[in-house]
């Protein structure tokens, strides 16, 4: 079992920056990868960025060059640094963790709101 708590969302002007945090607790040793997803108003939840335990990253095209995902294994925390924010980045951002034992299972946080004004 894994519990995820996001923080760091808020209101920012276009061109500004925010840093999201996701603190994980529970069966940390079983986590294979973590990531950030977002759901904009009227849209489905989409992948933003993922990171494996050994630090390999993957980004959506919309995030490349602007967002950076990182993790602090000692603190069991994943971060998403968001720069050059655009109004279309407005969404609820969710933290995700994938465990491989005892079987492949995904866990989700409750989400944190990011609003970018024009």
N, C-alpha and C positions, 0 to 999 in steps of 0.2 A: 504494500500500500504506500502511496506517495501523496502528499499534500503540497499544493502549489499556491503561493500567495503573490500576486502582482502588486506593484506600486510604481509611482512616478508619473502617472498620467496627469493631464491637465490641459489648460488652454494656452496656446502659443500663437503668435503671429506668423504668417508665411515667411519662410526664410530662417526661422528660429530653430532651436534645438530642444530636445528632451531626452532624458535617459530613463528607460524603464528597467525595473529590477524584478526578478522572480526568485523567491526563496523557496527551496524544496526541503521537505522533511519526510521521514519515514524510511522506506527501503532504498536509500540513496545508492548503495552499492550495486543495485540491480538496474540502474538507469543506463541505457545505451546511448541515448541522444535526447537533446532538448531543443525547443524551438519557440519561435514567436509566430503567431497567426493573427489575422485581424478580420473583423467583420464590419464593413461599412454599411450605412443605412440602405436597406433594400437590396443588399447583396449577400452572397454566400461567404462563408469563412475561407480565407485564402492564406496560403503560406507566405510568410515574410522572410524568415531566415531560420536555419537550423545549425546546430553545432553538436558534434559527437564528443564523447568523453575525452578523446585524445586531441581534440581541438580542430578537427576538420569542419569547415563551414560551407554553407550553401545559401544562396540568396535568390529571391525573386528578382526578375529583371527590373521591376519598379524600385527595388531597394538598393541595387548595386550602385556603388559610388556615393551613396548618401547615408546608408545605415551600416552599423557594425555590430555584430553579435559577438559576445565574449562570455567567458564563465570563470568563476573562481571556485575551484573544486573544494578548497579548504572551507569556504563559507557556504557551500551548496547553493550557490546563487548564479543565475544567468542574467546578463544585461543586454539591452538593446539601445545603443547610442544612435539617435536619429538626428541628422543634420539636414539643413536646407529643406525644411518641411514645407509641404504643399497642402492646399485645402483638400485635395483628394486623398491625403493620408489620414483624414479624419475617420476614426473607427474605434471600436472596442478592440483592444489588443489582448490576446490570450496567450498565456504560457502553456507549453505542452511538454510532457515527458513521456518517453517510450521505454518500457521495461521489457526485457526478454525472458525473465524468469519469474514465476514458474512457467509462464507462457507470455507471448507477446501481448502487451496491454498498454493502452494509452491513457494518460491522465491529463486533466485540464484544470487550470485555475479559473477563478470567477471573472476575470477580465478587468482591465483598467481603461477608462475613457481617455482618448486623445482627440482634441479638437484643435484644428488649425484654421485660423481666421484669415481672410483675404485682405 
